[in-house]
Amino acid sequence: MNPFTTLPTLPPEQRWRGQTAPVPVVVGLIRRAFDDGERLLLIRRAAGPYTGQWALIGGKWEFGETLPEAIVREVAEETGLSTAFVAVRGVVSERVAPWSAGTLGAHFLLLVCDLLAGEGEAAEQDEGLVAWFDHAAIDALSAAGEIIPSDYAMIREFAAATDCAPHVEVEMRALLVGTGGALSEMVRFERCDGCG
């Protein structure tokens, strides 16, 4: 039996944090140019799923934030580093089937964002050790089983990408009027990535 077909029927106690819907998560391809070429910043997860493995940096998208605000905040919280949002490179639906009867299933909607690192040094925070890696070193992490396989696949798929996934920020004002409908006004509809 395909374990992914049973995910919708998993009882809440077998779902990561009792999920009822996919959780939106922002993750960053954080780039910096060094004398010997470009490197990406990764984190060695100190807790939670995938403890001890290297991963892309990111986290939950909080209520009311724009997408660029969310990823820039997450990177600052996890590394102490300021970054500039460049573009959305991809959207990934990641379903996690339980490994065994005692483990949890999960479903995440990952928004893979391209970021440029500002000045300063990245520093380890509560979430884990951070370090810069060139592509050969990232390949070596994968060969050794030290990076989350889906994160490695996202790096391989999106790190060299120049195409952007459309990213539009919409702001609405709405006033529900009884059961007869709603009054609404669009305040902003703006494409916010570097794609033009």
C-alpha positions as CSV (number, residue, x, y, z in Angstrom):
1,M,0.0,0.0,0.0
2,N,1.2,3.5,-0.9
3,P,1.7,5.3,2.5
4,F,1.0,8.7,0.9
5,T,-2.6,7.7,-0.1
6,T,-3.3,7.2,3.6
7,L,-2.1,10.7,4.7
8,P,-5.6,12.3,4.5
9,T,-7.0,9.6,6.9
10,L,-4.3,9.9,9.5
11,P,-5.8,10.7,12.9
12,P,-4.8,14.1,14.3
13,E,-2.5,12.5,17.0
14,Q,-0.4,11.0,14.1
15,R,0.0,14.3,12.4
16,W,2.8,16.7,13.1
17,R,1.4,19.3,15.5
18,G,-2.1,18.0,14.7
19,Q,-2.1,19.5,11.2
20,T,-5.5,19.9,9.4
21,A,-4.0,21.5,6.3
22,P,-0.6,21.9,4.7
23,V,1.5,24.3,6.6
24,P,3.1,27.2,4.6
25,V,6.8,27.4,5.2
26,V,9.4,29.8,3.8
27,V,12.9,28.4,3.0
28,G,15.8,30.4,1.7
29,L,18.5,29.8,-0.9
30,I,20.8,32.3,0.9
31,R,23.7,33.2,-1.4
32,R,27.0,35.0,-0.8
33,A,29.9,35.5,-3.2
34,F,33.3,34.5,-1.8
35,D,36.7,34.8,-3.5
36,D,36.5,31.2,-4.7
37,G,32.9,31.4,-5.8
38,E,29.4,31.4,-4.6
39,R,28.3,29.6,-1.5
40,L,24.9,28.8,0.2
41,L,24.2,29.1,3.9
42,L,22.8,26.0,5.5
43,I,21.8,25.1,9.1
44,R,22.4,21.9,11.0
45,R,19.1,21.4,12.7
46,A,19.4,21.2,16.5
47,A,15.8,20.0,17.1
48,G,12.6,18.9,15.6
49,P,12.2,16.9,12.5
50,Y,15.6,16.0,10.9
51,T,17.7,16.7,14.0
52,G,21.4,16.7,13.2
53,Q,20.9,17.1,9.4
54,W,21.9,20.1,7.3
55,A,19.0,22.0,5.8
56,L,17.8,25.1,4.1
57,I,17.0,27.9,6.5
58,G,13.5,29.0,7.0
59,G,10.3,28.5,9.0
60,K,6.7,29.4,9.5
61,W,5.1,32.2,7.7
62,E,3.4,34.3,10.4
63,F,0.0,35.9,10.1
64,G,0.0,39.3,8.4
65,E,3.5,39.1,6.9
66,T,4.3,39.5,3.3
67,L,6.3,36.7,1.8
68,P,9.6,38.7,1.7
69,E,9.1,39.8,5.3
70,A,8.6,36.2,6.4
71,I,11.7,34.8,4.9
72,V,13.9,37.7,5.8
73,R,12.7,37.5,9.4
74,E,13.2,33.8,9.6
75,V,16.8,34.0,8.3
76,A,17.6,36.8,10.8
77,E,16.1,34.8,13.7
78,E,18.0,31.6,12.7
79,T,21.4,33.2,11.7
80,G,21.5,36.8,12.9
81,L,22.2,37.7,9.2
82,S,20.4,40.4,7.2
83,T,19.3,39.4,3.7
84,A,17.6,40.9,0.6
85,F,14.8,39.0,-1.0
86,V,15.4,38.4,-4.7
87,A,12.6,36.1,-6.0
88,V,10.5,33.0,-5.4
89,R,12.2,30.1,-7.3
90,G,9.7,27.4,-6.6
91,V,6.7,26.1,-4.7
92,V,7.0,22.6,-3.3
93,S,4.3,20.4,-1.8
94,E,6.1,18.1,0.6
95,R,4.2,15.2,2.1
96,V,5.8,13.2,4.8
97,A,4.5,9.7,5.4
98,P,5.1,8.1,8.8
99,W,8.1,5.9,8.8
100,S,6.4,3.5,11.3
101,A,3.3,3.3,13.4
102,G,4.9,5.4,16.1
103,T,6.0,8.3,13.9
104,L,4.2,11.3,12.6
105,G,3.0,12.3,9.1
106,A,3.1,15.9,7.8
107,H,2.3,18.1,4.9
108,F,4.1,21.3,4.1
109,L,3.8,23.9,1.3
110,L,7.4,25.2,0.9
111,L,8.0,28.5,-0.8
112,V,11.6,28.4,-2.0
113,C,13.0,32.0,-1.9
114,D,16.3,33.3,-3.4
115,L,18.1,35.7,-1.0
116,L,21.3,37.7,-1.1
117,A,23.2,37.8,2.2
118,G,24.1,41.2,3.5
119,E,27.3,42.2,5.3
120,G,28.2,40.5,8.6
121,E,28.7,37.0,9.8
122,A,26.1,34.3,10.2
123,A,26.0,33.0,13.8
124,E,24.6,29.9,15.4
125,Q,21.3,30.5,17.2
126,D,19.0,28.2,19.1
127,E,18.0,26.4,15.9
128,G,21.5,25.1,15.1
129,L,24.9,25.6,13.7
130,V,25.1,27.5,10.4
131,A,27.8,27.3,7.8
132,W,28.6,28.3,4.1
133,F,28.9,25.6,1.6
134,D,29.9,25.5,-2.1
135,H,28.1,23.2,-4.4
136,A,30.8,20.5,-4.2
137,A,30.5,20.4,-0.4
138,I,26.7,20.2,-0.6
139,D,27.1,17.2,-3.0
140,A,29.4,15.7,-0.4
141,L,26.8,16.2,2.4
142,S,24.3,14.4,0.2
143,A,26.6,11.5,-0.5
144,A,27.2,11.1,3.2
145,G,23.5,11.3,4.1
146,E,24.0,14.5,6.1
147,I,21.5,16.8,4.4
148,I,17.8,16.5,4.3
149,P,17.2,14.7,0.9
150,S,14.3,17.1,-0.2
151,D,16.4,20.1,0.7
152,Y,19.3,18.8,-1.4
153,A,16.8,18.2,-4.3
154,M,15.5,21.8,-3.9
155,I,19.1,23.1,-4.0
156,R,19.8,21.1,-7.2
157,E,16.5,22.2,-8.8
158,F,16.4,25.9,-7.8
159,A,19.9,27.2,-7.0
160,A,20.9,27.8,-10.6
161,A,17.4,28.9,-11.6
162,T,16.9,32.3,-13.2
163,D,13.2,31.7,-13.8
164,C,10.9,33.2,-11.1
165,A,7.7,31.8,-9.8
166,P,5.1,34.6,-10.0
167,H,4.8,36.3,-6.6
168,V,2.0,38.8,-6.1
169,E,1.1,40.5,-2.8
170,V,-2.6,41.3,-2.6
171,E,-4.1,43.4,0.1
172,M,-7.9,43.5,0.6
173,R,-10.4,45.3,2.9
174,A,-13.6,43.3,3.4
175,L,-16.6,44.0,5.5
176,L,-19.0,41.1,5.9
177,V,-22.6,42.3,5.7
178,G,-24.9,39.8,7.3
179,T,-25.6,36.8,5.1
180,G,-26.4,38.9,2.0
181,G,-22.7,39.1,0.8
182,A,-19.7,41.2,1.4
183,L,-18.4,44.6,0.7
184,S,-14.8,44.5,-0.4
185,E,-12.1,46.7,-1.8
186,M,-8.7,45.7,-3.3
187,V,-6.0,48.0,-1.9
188,R,-2.9,46.4,-3.5
189,F,-2.2,43.9,-6.2
190,E,1.6,44.0,-6.9
191,R,4.1,41.7,-8.4
192,C,6.9,41.7,-5.9
193,D,9.7,39.6,-7.3
194,G,12.6,40.4,-9.7
195,C,10.8,38.8,-12.7
196,G,9.5,42.0,-14.1
